[in-house]
Amino acid sequence: FDFGSSPILRKLPNGKEVILAGNKAGILYALDPDKQGKKLWEVRLSPGTALGGIEWGFTADAKTVYVPIADPFGTPDKRKPGLSAVDIATGKVLWQVPAPTVKCSWGTQRCSNAQSAAASLIPGAIFSGTSDGHLRAYATADGKILWDFDTAAQPYDAVNGKQAKGGTIDAGGATIASGMVYVNSGYGRILGMPGNALIAFSVDGK
């Protein structure tokens, strides 16, 4: 139950800095960097497992931290894959959205809706991928799913003249720059489905 995610440093409205840290046990902590890491609060967001809990990375704006949860193992009543929003100042859980359960396009028992990849943030939306190959955008206000794309549904005719295939989205999250969203699809380790696609999205598809 180690810390697989990088910590995040944020400043509260009163000017006080706080370190946010999450581990694979599913616990998110707020720590005081000026007092040798004194715990300000902690909140358990999931039961956690050796593969997360909180696995590869979460994201935060000025007031809220958005945390994807993997929980790839366990019975349905105990697993909590999905996305949570937590108030940075208090540790209060603002909303939680379970990862949708879908039939995987590759049709294998290795399919999982674990939400272990790092999340990425722009004003108003969080981008978060799942082990079943879906990349989704969630509204920061309430967690509503704004957009959903199955990156593993079909092969792609790549720009280098080869054919690429998507799979699990895991580890690193989406990169967002200049109106574009870039994500790698395909991760063959442990529970993942291999693939070799780097996919670029834009608002108008051009």
N, C-alpha and C positions, 0 to 999 in steps of 0.2 A: 504493500500500500504506500508506495513512494510518491514523491512529488514529480510527476512527469511534465508538468506545465511550468512555463516561466512565470514568475510573479509579476504583478502590475503595481506601479506606484501611482497613487492619485492624491490630490489635495482636496480636503473637505472645504465647505463654504467658509468655515472659520479660519482657514489658512493652515490647518493641521494636516500633515501628510500621513498617509496610511498605505501599508503594503498589503495587497490582496494575494493570497496563496491558496491553491486548491490541491488536494491529493486524491489518489486512486481509491481511498476509503470513502469518497463522496463528500468530504468535508471541506468547506470554504472558510478560510480564516481572514480576519483583519488584524494586522499587527502594527505596533507603534515603532517606527524606525528610530525614533529619538530615545527610546527606553529599552534598548537591547531586544527588540521584538516582543515586547509585552503584548499579550493577547487582548484585543479590544472586544472582539466577539467571534463566535464561530457558529456555523449553521450546517447541519447535515442535510444534503440534498438528495442522497441516495444511499442504499446499503453498501455500494462499492464492491469491487473485486480486484484481483491482481492486474486486470486489464481496464480498470476504471469502472465506476466513479468518474471523477474528473481526470481525463487522461492527457490530451495533448495541448490544450490551450483554451483560455477563455478571453473575453474582451470587455472593455468598460468605457463608458463616456464619463462625464463629469460627476454624475450622481448615481449611476446604476452599473452593476457588473452583470454580464450575461454569460451563463455557464452551460456549455453542452455536457450532457451526461451519457456515458457509454453503457455501463451495466450489461455487457454481452451475455452474462451467465445468470442462471437462476430461474425460478418459476415466474410466470407472468404476474402473480400477485406481489412479488418482491422486486422485480426489475423495474427501474424507473428511467429508461433511456428517454432523452428529450432535451429541452432547453429551459433553463430557469433564469429569472431576473431577480436580483437581490439589491436592496438599497445599501449603498456603500456606507452611509453614516451610521445605520442602526443594525444592519444584518437582517432586516425584515425581508421575507420572500414576497415579492410583488406579484409574480405570476409564474406558473409552470405549464409548459405545453408538452405532452407526451409525443415521442416520435411516432408518426403514423406507421402502422403495420401494412405493408404492401406485399404483393406477390412479386418476387424478384424476376426481372426479365431474363436472368440466366438460369432460373429454375433449378437451384441446387440447395441442399440442406445447409450449405455454408452461408447462406443469406442471413443477415442480421440487421435489425434497425438500430443497432448501437450508434450513438452519436458521439464518436470519440475524436474526430478530427478537430483541429483548432478552429474557433469561430473568428469571423472578420466583421468589422463594423463600419458603416457609413451613417451619416445623420438619418435617423428614421428607420433603419433596417439592419438586421444581423444576418449574415450569410453563414449557413452551417450545413455540413455534409454528413451523410450517414453511411454505414457499412453496406447498405443495400444499393448504393450508387446514386441516391437522390441528393441534389443540392437544392436547398430551400432558402428563401428570404423571409424573415420574420419581422413583424412590426415591433419596434422598440416599445411602443406604448402599451401593448397588451398581448404580444406574442402571436397575433394572428398571422397565419401563413399567407404571404403576399404572392409568392411565386414558387413553383416546384418544377424541377427538371430531372428526369431520369437519365443520368449520364451513361448508364450501362445498357440502355434499351436497344441500341443498334450500333453497328460498326460505322466509322467515319472515314470518308475520303479525305485524307490529310493533305495539307498544303505542300508537303514534300513528295507527293505522288504515291505514298504508301497508304495502307489501310491501318487505322488505329481502332482500338476497342477499349471501351470504358469498363469499370468494375467498381470495387470498393473505394470510397473516399475516406481516407484515414491520414493520420499524422498531420502534415502541414495543411492549413486551410487555404481559402481563396485569397488571391491578391487582387486588390481593387485600385485602379489608377486610370485617370483621364477618361472617365466614363465607361471603362471596360472592367469586366470581372473575369479573372483567369483561374482555372482550377485544374489540378491533375486528377485523373480518374483511373484507378487501378492500383491495388495494394494486395499482394498475394500472400502476405505473411499470416500465420496462425489461422484466423477466422476469415481472412479477406479473400476477395475474388481478384485475381490478377488482371491487369490491363496496361495500356501504354498510351493513353490519350491525354493531351494537354488541350483543354477546351477554352475558347474565348467567347464571352457573351457581351452583347451591347443592348441598349434599350430598343433600338430599331432593327437589330439583327444584321446590320451592315458592317 
